Amino acid sequence: MAPGSAVLVRMKGATYTDSYFAALSAVLREYAMETKGYVVYLSVTNPASLLVDILSSVDIPIQGVSFIDVTSYMMVDKAKRAANTTYVESPTMLETIMLRVEYLLRRSPNERRIVVLDSISSLAIHNNSHILQEFLHILVNKLKSMGAVTVLLTVIEETAPELSNVLSLISDANVTLEGGGQS
């Protein structure tokens, strides 16, 4: 993936779990395990603590990964917070999310940076479609200007057609995963 590019990864709901783990493993192995790589993982679907456990179980180090967890703020006890994680109160706080992503990227000296948005479908549950489309357009273009690679994960059946169109327009590549494979 070239610096400043955006990749839309579409997954079918029926094979979501297999596709999700295949995408997660591929992206994080390439970036998180590289000495010059840095990952900002926006966790909307799963709590960051679960992702930390998953990454540990498949031997992917998390020292090169920072999480922004927008699902767990009210539920997670401060003593049980995940490592390398900042918490946003709600997935509706799009401006705060954008500022956190930008802050984490700016403070990283790493040359290869990637931002993973997991997932657009989950953000769509909590936000007005028009506002979410505007947020994604601004965020992805900002990340491109910073030279960061953006990976946008979404579930095909849960993505409204107008949002799907915007995602296609802001992405440089579209990939559809089916059960861990690519089509």
N, C-alpha and C positions, 0 to 999 in steps of 0.2 A: 504494500500500500504506500503510495507516494505521500510525502508530507503535504498537509493541507487538503487532503481528499476526504470525502464522505462516502461511506458505504452503507447502504440500506440492506439489512438482512431480514428477509420475510420468512416466517416460519408458519407452517400449517398447524392449526390447533390440535389435530389428531396425533401429530408426531412432535409436538412442542418439546417435550422433555428430552428426547434424543437429539433434536436439532439444537436446543438451547445448550446442552452440555458440549456438543461438538463445536459450536461457535465460541462458547466461553473458553474451552480448552485451547482452540487454535489461536485465538486472539491473545489470550493471556500468556500462553507459552512463548509466543513470538516477542511480546513486549515486556512482560513482567520479569522474565528470566534473563533478559538482556541487560548488561551492565549500564548501557546508555538509554534504556527504555524506562518510561514512566507511564502509569495508567491511572486515570481518574475514572472511577466506576460509579455512575449514578444509579443507585439501587432503588427502583420504584416497585418492582414486583416482589422481590424477596428481601428480607432483612440482611443487613451487611454481616451480622454475626453468622448467619447461615452460609453466606458466600465464603467467609473466612474458613469455616469448617470444610466446605466443599473443596476449596483450593488446597487446603492442607492435606486432605485425603488423597488428592491426585498429585501431590508433590510440586505444587506451584507456589513459590515463595511470595509472600505478600508485602515484603519490604518495599517493593517497587510499585505498590498499588495503594491509592488513597480512595476511600469510599465516601460517597455522599449518600446517606440513608434518609429517604423521605417517608418511610413507612413506619419506623419504629420509635419515633421520638416520645410519644406518649406511653408506649407500652414497655420500653426497656428501662430497667433499673440502672441508675448511673454506675453502680458497681459492676454491672454485667455488660457494659458497652464494649463494642468490638474495637480491636486495635486499628489504627490508621483510619478512623472513621469520624466524620463530622455529621451531625444530625440536623435536618431541617424539619421544622414543625409539621409541615403539611405539603403534599404534592401540589397544592394550589399556589404555593409561594414560588412562582416561576422566576421572578426577579431575584429572589434570594438564591435560588438554585444556580442561576446564571452567574451571579457574583461569586459564589463558592467555587464553581468550576474555574472561572477566570483566575481567582486568587490562587488556587492550588497549582494551576499551570504556570502562573507567573513566578511562584516561589521555587519551582523545580528547575534545577540547572541542567536536567537531562536533555539530550538532543532529540531523541525520538519520544514523542508524546502522543498518547491516544486517549480519547474520551469515549466511553461506552455508555450509551443511554439504554437502560434496561427497565422498562420497555415503553415505547411510545403508546402501545395499547393501554397500558396501565395509567399513564399520564392522561390519556383521553377519557378515562372513567371519571377523573376528578376535575377536569377543566373544560371550559367552553371551547368548542372546536375552533372558532375563529381566533381566540386568544392563544390557544395551543399552536396553531399554524404559524402565527406571528412570532411566538417565542422560538419555535424550531428554526424558522427562517433566520432570525437574528442570531441565535446561538450558533448554528452551523456555520454561517458566514463569518462570525467572529472567530470561531475555532479555525476555520480555513485561513483567515488572515494571520493567525498566530502560528500557523504551520503545523497544527495538531491534526492528527487523523481522527475522524469521527466515525463511530460504528453505531448505527441506529437499529435496534432490535424491535420487531413488531410481529404480531400475530395477524395473519392475513384476514381471517374471518372476523376479527375484532377491530379492524381498521376501516373507518368510514371512507367512502370513495373520495371525498374532497380532501381528506387528510392524506390518503394514499397518493393522490396527485401531487400534493405539495411535497411529500417525502421524495417522490420520484424526481421532482424538479430540483431539489436542493442536494440530491445525492449524485455523486459521480459514477457510482456503480450500484447495481441492484443484484442481489443474490437471493434465490429462493432455496431454502433447505427443506428437505423431506426426509425425516427420520434419520438425521445424522449425515445424509448425503446431500449433494448439490444438484440442482437442476438448471 
